[in-house]
Amino acid sequence: MIYRELGNTGLKVSVVCLGTMTWGEQNTEAEAHAQLDAAMDSGVNFIDTAEMYPVPPKAETYGSTERYIGSWLKAHGNRDQVILASKVMSRSDDLNYVRGGDNRLDRRNIEAAVDASLERLQTDYLDLYQLHWPDRRSNYFGRLGFEFNPEDEPVPIEDTLDVLADLVRSGKVRHVGISNETPWGAMRFLALSEARGLPRMVSVQNPYNLLNRSFEIGLAEVAIRESMGLLAYSPLAFGVLSGKYLHGARPADGRITLFERFTRYTRNPLADEAAAAYVALAKRHSLDPAQMALAYVHSRPFVTSTIVGATNLVQLKSDISSIDLGLSADVLSGIETIHARIPNPCP
């Protein structure tokens, strides 16, 4: 395994981070524990979860993923060997079963959320606590264009940072990060932290894959210059870059087949064309398409860790072994040629 520093924290996290979004929906507790065992045996020490998991979120499964991790930690007694990250949700129109539906990045919500997460995870601290998405309305979750709403009244970023500072002082949280953020949001958090002596964001968790390299426009420079590396999620575009959904194929157990919310990576014909081109490139060089796509993400200088999620151990072990794959100059050139022809078909 390869390890990189999380921001300037001194913590060394594995380049492959174990994603857990399917646990409690597509995976049972026993299957989740088996994935955790396999990941740890492979040198993975970084686990990412969230209070709202599994996804798609539902009232009856809310918090299940954290509970599965908690039962595993309790059974193994190995909390000190794991770098554990979770997230607090922000406002949403369809998560009204959580804290009365008024989910904001304010003191009441953040303090309640972290206490509940710690209880489910059966631990007294989180190594990384992330804001799952901004409190303000912005262009995240697949939106490129920004539409300003003068009536929007988000929780001030400094108020959110004040709460996070108290959590760090209390020992419940060691470090903090952002997720689904924009360049403006990232720099605003950093500026306020510096000006007011508040905890500094050490990471940004955004989507990044061969079909969506929009992170490179603005945020990549921030990540490098500010030591706030990317925790790249959806590195396989929900499996599209493995090739299994090409030309309209819909495997019965595929996430895109099962859940409408994930189909944005297949609705655009250009995405199918680009995915087919990347798969063909991999095969020309005798590479596994999914491993090539993951290896590309690992190789980016602004990436701290790549979050991989799998529904079975075969997938997981293949994804983890992508760290051993070095991409040749010819492969990298081929990737750039495809990207120049079909840039970011699925932002």
ZIGI-V452636 format. One record per pair of residues at least 12 apart in sequence whose C-alpha atoms are under 6 Angstrom apart, sorted by the first residue. I is the first residue (numbers start at 1). GAP is how many residues later the second one is. Records with the same first field share a line. If there is no record, write none. Layout:
I = GAP ; GAP
//
This chain:
1 = 42
2 = 12 ; 13
3 = 12
7 = 195 ; 220 ; 221
13 = 33
14 = 30 ; 31
15 = 290 ; 291
16 = 289 ; 290
17 = 29 ; 30 ; 289 ; 290
18 = 29 ; 289 ; 290
19 = 29 ; 288 ; 289 ; 290
20 = 29
21 = 32 ; 33 ; 34
22 = 32
23 = 31 ; 42
24 = 30 ; 40 ; 41
25 = 29
29 = 39
45 = 37 ; 38
46 = 37
47 = 37
48 = 37 ; 38
49 = 37
50 = 36 ; 37
51 = 12
53 = 12
66 = 54 ; 55
67 = 53 ; 54
69 = 52
70 = 50 ; 51 ; 52
83 = 44
84 = 42 ; 43
85 = 42 ; 43 ; 44
86 = 43
87 = 42 ; 43 ; 44 ; 45
88 = 43 ; 44
89 = 43
90 = 13 ; 14 ; 15 ; 45
91 = 12 ; 13
105 = 55
106 = 54
107 = 56
125 = 47 ; 48
126 = 47
127 = 46 ; 47 ; 48
128 = 47 ; 48
129 = 47
130 = 46 ; 47 ; 48
131 = 47 ; 48
132 = 47
133 = 46 ; 47
135 = 19
136 = 18
140 = 40
142 = 205
165 = 33 ; 34
176 = 25
177 = 24 ; 25 ; 26 ; 27
178 = 26
179 = 25 ; 26 ; 27
180 = 26
183 = 35 ; 36
202 = 26
203 = 25 ; 26 ; 27
204 = 26
205 = 25 ; 26 ; 27
206 = 26 ; 27
207 = 25 ; 26 ; 27
208 = 24 ; 27
209 = 26
211 = 133 ; 134 ; 135
212 = 132 ; 134 ; 135
213 = 131
220 = 82
223 = 79
224 = 78
229 = 73 ; 74 ; 75
230 = 73 ; 74
231 = 73 ; 74 ; 75
232 = 74 ; 75
233 = 74
241 = 34 ; 49
242 = 47 ; 48
265 = 81
270 = 75
271 = 74
291 = 31
295 = 27
//
